[in-house]
Amino acid sequence: MKKSELEKAGEDLLDFVVDREDVNWLMDRLPQEADIKRVTVEYELQILKIIGVGWSLSYYLGNSPRKTALLELYWNSINEISQGIATTTEYLIGQNIDYFQILKDRLENYVAALEKHPDAAEPALVIGPEFARICGNVDDVFTFMTGSKMFISTINRVKAYLDAIKLR
């Protein structure tokens, strides 16, 4: 069976989200003097990437008739992955963790931060400090910049992808 354009796009976006090359690249460049728990930054970078893709789809597809369908495909796939993570985590540590709820909570945090700063020239100027706060040290400029870089990279790559497949 041939996949629809939207199904292919949904798979490509999911492949992008689970690829850790950019997370690893950013972690390799996070200076040792950063006053932050590195494992927390790595964990939160992956969450920010997932959220960034969803945010990009909503933003760049605007009024596109394909927006809702692609967003549903994307978030349903993320929900499935989240369930797998929860099952694995429960098996490994004996504790049930609702990873999808964590994603929803983080999205709410970022949206609330953006709403508090409607005049920000760029969303990354709000996302970076919020990322650092979530990681445990709002004053750590290295973490601020790492979160900003992840957000900017993610939204730019999603935009380029949507342009390349002529979905926008």
N, C-alpha and C positions, 0 to 999 in steps of 0.2 A: 504494500500500500504506500502510495505517495503521501508525504506529510504536507499539510497546508503550510502556507507562508507563516502564519501565526504560530503553529506548532514548532516549526523550525526555529523561528525567532525565540520562542520560549525556551527551547532546548539550548540554543546558543547562549542566551542570557544566563541560564542556570549553569552552564559549563564555565562561563566567565566568573560567576560568583564563587564557585567552589575552587577555582584555580587559585592557588596561594602564592603564586610568583610575586605579585605586587605586595602582598602582606610581608613575605620574607624579605623582599628588597627594602621596604621601609624599615623593618626591624633591624636589618643589617646596618642601616644608616642612622638609627636612633643612638645618639651619643651615650657612652657609658655614664657620663655625668648627669644624665637626665634623672631627676628626682622622682622616680616613678617605678612601680612594679612592672617589669617588662612583660611578664606573663599576662598581666591585665591589659596592657596596651595591645598585645598580639590578639587576644580574645576580642577586645573591643574593635580592633581594626576590621576583623571579619564581619562583625555585626554592622559596622558603619558601611562596609561595602554592600552588604545585602540591602540595607535600607537605602543607600545611595542609588542602587539600580532601580528600586521601586519608585523612589522620588523622581528620578530622571524620566522614567516612563510616563509618570503622571504629568510632569512638566513639559517634556518635549513632544508628547503626543497631543497635548492640548485638547482640541475639539475633534480629534480624529475619531472616526467611527470604529476604529480597531483598538482604541485605547482600553476600553473596559475589558474586552476579550483577552488582550495580551496581559493586562494587569491580573486578571483572574488566573490565567495560566501560570504566570510567574509566582504569585502568592500561594496558589495551591501547591505548586512544586516545592516552594520554600517550606510550607506547612508539612509536607511529606518528609522532607529532609529533617525538619525539626523533630518530628515524631521518632525518626531513626536515632537521632542524637539523644533524645530523652530516654529511649529504650536502652541504648548502649551505656549511657551515664548511670542509669538505675542499676544495670547489671554490674558495672565496674565499681561503683561507690555505694550502692544500696540506697540511693536517694533519688526520688523522682523530681526531675527538673523540667519545667515546661519551657523549652527553648523558644517556641513560637510566641509565648507570652512575653518572654524577655525581649524579643524583637519588637513586639508591639509597644512595650513600655519604653524602649529606647527611641523608637520613632516618635512617640508622644513627647519625650524629653527634647528631642531636636526640634520638633514643630513648635513646642512652647518657647524654646529659646529664640527661634526665628520670629515668632509673634511678638516677643518682647523687644525686638530690634528691627522693626519694619523699615527703618531708614538705612540699614546696613548696605553698603555699596555692593557687596558680594556675599552670598550665603556662607561661603567658606570662612568669612571673618567672624561669623557667629558659630558655625559648626566646630571650628578648631578649638575655641575656648570651652565649648560645651563638651567636646570629646575629652579634653584634658580634665575637666571637672568630673566627668563620669569615671575616668581612669584613676582619680584620686588626688590630683594636684592641679587645680585650675591655674596656678602660677608657673607651671613648668612650660617654658616656651618651646622646648624640644617636642613635648607631647602635643602641644597646641599645633605646631607646624606639621607634625606627623599626621594628625587627624585631618588637617586642612588639605594636605597633599593627597590623602586617600580619597577624600570627598571630591576634590577637583579632578583627579585622575579618573575616578569612577564615572562622574557625570560626563566628562569629555569623551570617554571611550563609549559610553552608551549612546551619546549623541552621534558620534562618528558611525557607529554600527547602524543606528536607525537611518542615517543619511545614506549609507552604503546599500542598504537593502530597500531603500526608497519607501520606508514605512511612514515617514513623517510627511 
